[in-house]
């Protein structure tokens, strides 16, 4: 085998063609037309000006007049320490062919010889592998406006075969701080913008531009913040893509149909010679703007913290004064009436007057403790209402016998539903939430920290959806302002916890001196859910900050999880105010909310019609169960007999009677069912892409509807809140309106590709530090806090009212 290879080599030696180079002295800014063959190549030597070459690089433009893809011309530019080469025509990975190519050579001051002198010549070789004469044109020029200067714009026309780059130096400014490199265009043609260190080689091709530095895809806007720590001098590279697939993730089917066969000998359509839809010429305007230094971050951060501390002081002092006021009024009222434990009937010993109508009846219990399903119809109760009243029953002494009878009364009081409640049941909400939050938050923080390091080391700025026009980096954190603006949630959550603790301490001291206050007056003061709500607000701030380390569609659940918790817990708290015995256990509530988060995660990754149908079915079933539970005050429990009991109750309470027994509840729940059914149908029909926001909207709409129902029923029963409640409610409405305005003034959209999302970027809105979304963070934290205080103080005026006089609705 070795002898065969040697003989083949000897035979082929006479066939090797001798190349005769033609060396030509050439001048810059002069177009040269020449021919080359496989045996006859051209070498051009350009004389460079020492004063100019240190400030401006040389750009080569070459055009093939009759070369083919199969037999292209090879252009090689030789410098002292590097070589740049390319072919004409340029075959862009089989998708398009360009017969005009232009490249900027790496700046010569990066190629100094050991003596420190700048080379004064440039050699360009043009060769071909084809025996047929191939004609070409070539030209070398200095790049004008190569140096980027702050607040000055440079315009350039770029095509896929003519990438360009420019240089910026921090050495030219006295106060070195971060700068914003902004690239704008009126064209939707896809491009990639790269920031690289001023080190050769410069990666200015589509397939190698991502090898170094930071880069973004772009249609109409790109913005990259560069700090002096990155490099004292950096290069801004603009590369145009032959298609918009990178920016829009569309058009790959079209690309397959226009691929060019590189083995074809025939001429191909050149972009410079035709006017087709693939002739992508993009005009870009590049500018560099100074941004805030790290030291300048101090003022806006202190301003926001100072405003929050002022609100802290006012809210805490106001709440303390109000707490002292109603506790003092509570005690004065108690002393004035000179009540003792034997002066008032026990909450469970409430004689039912003749006008209190029993419901469809009590479900009897079999000896084994199960429900037999036998009931007395509502009609029979109506016929015997004057003979069979509930009488004077001590409900709290034998709960198992009379629980359903007691809950089935037409006119319930808080005394009827506060016999089996205890503080431990509601303390479980806060104690269970703490380990849940810890185990949820730690992996989140670890994940986003890892993603941020990936972004920092790879330079890929298409991973995270930032508002790049208002990017305030700090260390490896790319968007410090979006993270810091979440401090309002944490600080106001702690403030709410302090307020609840102060009220709890004062109330416990009062009932310790006079136990009758906690047994017979006002609504039961169970604060476990309030503590959970305040802690959830703190966690919302922490997880929202984690989400904004690198916002994407796939980690948006970090920002929304505790929003679900707060909405769900607030609904439970409002319901628990007058239904302490019926309110679900903490384990049940958290299991349901965790299942909600699971559905949210599935909805992020699975956006099909089958998912939406399954979700709608679960949604409808859950709505029917919760509304039935609320209508029958917990008589319908979730077990194997739920459907038979719902059918039975529906037949006796609706079909057999002319009107519903509990009319106020019926009207409200019909509206709730209609609203939720409509949401389920809309979800199936329109299939919104942002499923987490859709699910959060469902929670918030239900919370708002139930709160409105609760307030309306209070006024119907002549229950008028204290002024502080009205004041906080008004502040809640105002702040929510303002917050929602900024929320819908979006500056990013992770439902779009990163390049299209950046077209929504806006400049900083407040103090040159906070953008629209930061303002949303601050105002929404105030809105949540005022809303929590509104619910907290909503029933303070009932503290000195006997529980058997407080209606349940």
Secondary structure, DSSP 8 states (H G I E B T S, - for coil): -HHHHHHHHHHHHTT----EEEEEEE-TT--EEEEE-SSEEEEEEEE--HHHHTTS-EEEEEEESS--STT-EEEEEE-SS-EEEEEESEEETTTEEESEEEEE---GGGS--TT-----EEEEEEEES-SS-EEEEEEEEE-TT-B--BT--EEEEEETTB-EEEEEEGGG-SS---EEEEEE-S----EEEEEEES-SS---STTTGGGSSEEEEESSEEEEEE-TTT-SEEEEEEEE-SSSHHHHS--HHHHHHH---TT--S----TTT---TT--EEEEEEEEEE---GGGHHHHHHHHHHHHHHHHHHHHHHHHHHHHHHHHHHHHHHHHHT--TTTS--TTB----TT----S----B-TTS-B------HHHHHHTTTT----S-BGGG-HHHHHHHHHT-SS-BGGGG-SS--HHHHHHHHHHHHHHHHHHHHHHHHHHHHHHHHHHHH-BTTSS---GGG---BTTBS-HHHHHTTHHHHHHHHHHHHHHHHHHHHHHHHHHH-THHHHHBSS----HHHHHHHHHHHHHHHHHHHHTTS--SSSHHHHHHHHHHHHHHHHHHHHHHH-TTTS--HHHHHHHHHHHHHHHHHHHH--SHHHHHHHHHHHHHHHHHHHHHHHTTT-S-SSTTHHHHHHHHHIIIIISSSS-SSHHHHHHHHHHHHHHHHHHHHHHHH--S-HHHHHHHHHHHHHHHHHHHHHHHHHHTT----HHHHHHHHHHHHHHHHHHHHHHS-S--TTS-HHHHGGG-----BTTTB-HHHHHHHHHHHHHHHHHHHHHTTTGGGTTSBGGGSB--
